[in-house]
Amino acid sequence: MPATSELPTPSASAPTTAPTRLHPATYWAESKLAPPAAHSKQVLRASLRDLIAASAGKLTLVRAPAGFGKSTIMNQARLMLEDKGIATAWISLDRSDNDASRFCHCLDHAAYSLGLWDQQRSTPLDAALPWQQATTPYALFLDDFENVHEHTVLGIVREIIAQLPRRCYLIIGTRTLPQLGIARLRSRDMLEELDGERLRFTLEETQQFLRETSGDGVSPSLVQTLHERTEGWVAALWLASLALSRQADKAAFIERFSGSHRDIADYLAEEVVYRESPEMQDFLLKTSILRQLDASVCAALLPRLDSNALLERLNDSALFLIPLASERQAWRYHSLFSDYLKRELHARMPEEAARLHLAAASWFEAQGRPVPAIDHAFEGGDFPYGLDMLSAHAEEFLQRGRMRLLARWFASLPGGLLHERPELQMAAVWAICFTYGPWQAETMLREALQQHAGDAAIEAHADCIWPMLLAMQDRTAEGQTVGKSALQRPPTGLHFADNTLLTAMAHITTIMGQPSEARALLQAAREQSRSTSTFQHMYTETTEGLLDMQEGRLRQAAARFRLAVDSTHSLRYNHTHGNAWAGVFFAYVVYEVNQLEQAEHLLNVYLPMARDVGLPDHMILSHAMRARIAFWRGDVDTALALLTELEFVGHRRKIPRVVAAGNLERARFYTLQRNAQAAKSELLKANLPEVWARESHERMFAHETESYGLGMARWEVHFGQPTLALQRIDEQLALATHTRRQPRMHLLQLLRSMALAKQGDLTNAMAVLGQQLSALAEEGFMRLLLDEGPELGVLVRRYQALQQDKHHSSPLMQEYLARLLQAFGPLPEEPEAPSAANDAILLEALTRKEARVLTLLAEGYSNSAMAEKLFVSDSTVRTHLRNINTKLNAGNRTQAVAFARKLGLVP
């Protein structure tokens, strides 16, 4: 094998980590989990291999241009780790892995093969779990990572990195710098990097490599020249060695060897390919269009050639062919060589390239594999043929939720082709709606209606999609009006469109506060939906979950959202997993029960998707949760940056309530930081009458527990007069009761208990708090209380003490209170009566560093976050805090901030 497995790496019997425990896998899964085969002629890169083997618990990034031996050094590390008894898995990535379902399916197969996972499941939620929770060492190799750019897939990999077990390895080979938070990993010493400079061959390695591949016929001076010309580029050396073995005058060949990397690759490929027999040249060029080769598909393209014999010859000669570990004989070309061959094919035989693609399309169609068949038809330029196949399967792809696949195909079509196929034009509208958002879909729909005026099918689709488009643009009332008219007409007979109309109207009536009508529509959708429609199952379960949340049934909502996330899964079609529509809501209930790490993992996957599609409630919830998690951990900068991003998206999309939501969340943070003026300023910015006037008749999920009126009530509790706060809370409670907003009613009662306590009425404060805790404990609510900060925590602690004095206190309640107080963390002592001892005074001037620590403390930073920001240790921060407390005559950090504000030391 050459020094890089990005070039030919055949071996007849080399051991691999093929998944021996794997369930029967699809063809693509077998090939993708195949590590490169070892070869006797490769150079052992011991120092680099040992560096990877010593990187347990870190991400190892092997990043370099094509042909620098990334795969080879990774494979050497894999074999070494296996020798140490560490289980390994290898996944070769390609562009199709931007489909999250396909990537998750591969991860599950790999995890199952290592015994990390005992069942075949594949969702963004659980794909990372076996790799994070492994109790035995493993090494996961992800090769060709430059092909991956989809936010969902990157989010899953980020989750694996974030909680990589201490004795486990993650090694990524890539040509480009992946979006995995590399700078942060570097700063935390969680990254080991091997770049192109480190992967270049030394002169000694070049000498060893040429001895292995070309014998002793190359003099040291010529080796030196070749090493200088190639600058240690492994692929060029391999290609040169192939050509050298056929050169009579090796010195002349090396002397004329020059050019850029691509020029070298092209030149040497010509030197090698042109020296093969015409039959082999023909075979190489014409099979270059295939991503994977076996005798059957090659025979379909080249029926006159003995494909099996030619593949065996290529395998034996190590000519750019990489074997795939599976029971069937299968290979793939090295990507560099494949690119060259395809360019040559199109240059020499442009019409033949199209014919080959069409032959491949016909073969895949006959095999019942429509996706590669359509791909080849489009790549071959026979768009009518591809569209015919797509027409036959479009409804099924829609039913199974393969929106991104459809959107990719439609984007690849030349302009105007869809005009002659109105049914596909409408499939494109549906797909674009769920991948690029309702605005672009609306433009396409209007164009279709204009082009096909009077077309019954187009109008039927339009009737079904208009309500959803309007609702997704935050025009819910308009959507309900249009949808009611559509429901009065007979069904169109278009299964996907009819069922989506019913479910969309159920969702709209849920927002409009009509739960009975919503459930009736959902039942009708279930009765009419086909059992194979995973998309409809996701949509109906999500809407049912929203109804449960409106009524305060958190546990039932969590079960439904989980079902909705898991429903978009099919072993046959591998459609996009965890549609953001359901995923963000599931992240919300996970967040609410205080499983912050899992919620953050989900949001890494779903926030980018929600942002791209532009659904208002999803954008608000995902950004708000991420910001609250960051704030809770003391990372105030990240929290505020996320809210700034939310406002920016709101302005760009022209959705005022998204902007207002950013102001409300910022006001909440300032309130918890005891910054009354800044909190009030943000609340005034959020006071958009056109937004909050809708509250009386619309149940906007993102505002169930966060609205302008509720934000003002919170501000009054913390900074106003208790009597005025209670008056505002009573006003808000009346509105919430009228509209049956159960979670908001709970939150307002919690604020009421805080206001009563501030008024000195602890008896009634405890009574109100106790009633709410009983209801919230039953459903498992946590963040509803925790997000109100330590002042509510102090009241919960007092209530726990009262409960412990009772002889018949509920064990369930005691367990719930214990979990709550543990989650609150250290709480301040209850305020004492004012006295001269605790008046705000400054006994001694603060140093510059202490003043900086005090400012960060007032902004809500944790000790560790302050240490990181100030480049000092945690113990140094604690020393500064003790000095600050002494100089301010404060008993704790909360009191220190309060005294500092009185003295004007912090805003």
Secondary structure, DSSP 8 states (H G I E B T S, - for coil): --S-TTS----SS------TT--S--HHHHHHT------TTS---HHHHHHHHT-TTSEEEEE-STTSSHHHHHHHHHHHHHHTT-EEEEEE--GGGGSHHHHHHHHHHHHHHTTS-SS----TTTSSHHHHS-SS-EEEEEE-GGG---HHHHHHHHHHHHT--TT-EEEEEESS--SS-HHHHHHTT-EEEE-HHHHS--HHHHHHHHHHHHTT-S-HHHHHHHHHHHTT-HHHHHHHHHHHTT-S-HHHHHHT--S-HHHHHHHHHHHHHTTS-HHHHHHHHHTTT-SSB-HHHHHHH-TTS-HHHHHHHHHHHTSSEEEE-SSS-EEEE-HHHHHHHHHHHHHH-HHHHHHHHHHHHHHHHHTT-HHHHHHHHHHTT-HHHHHHHHHHHHHHHHHTT-HHHHHHHHHHS-TTGGGG-HHHHHHHHHHHHHHT-HHHHHHHHHHHHHHTTT-HHHHHHHHHHHHHHHHHTT-HHHHHHHHHHHHHS---S-HHHHHHHHHHHHHHHHHTT-HHHHHHHHHHHHHHS-TT-HHHHHHHHHHHHHHHHHTT-HHHHHHHHHHHHHHS--TTT---SS-HHHHHHHHHHHHHTT-HHHHHHHHHHHHHHHHHHT-HHHHHHHHHHHHHHHHHTT-HHHHHHHHHHHHHHHHHHT-HHHHHHHHHHHHHHHHHTT-HHHHHHHHHHH--HHHHGGGGT---GGGSS--HHHHHHHHHHHHS-HHHHHHHHHHHHHHHHHTT-HHHHHHHHHHHHHHHHHTT-HHHHHHHHHHHHHHHHHHT--HHHHTT-HHHHHHHHHHHHHHHTSTT--HHHHHHHHHHHHHH-S---------GGGS---SS---HHHHHHHHHHHTT--HHHHHHHHT--HHHHHHHHHHHHHHHT-SSHHHHHHHHHHTTS--
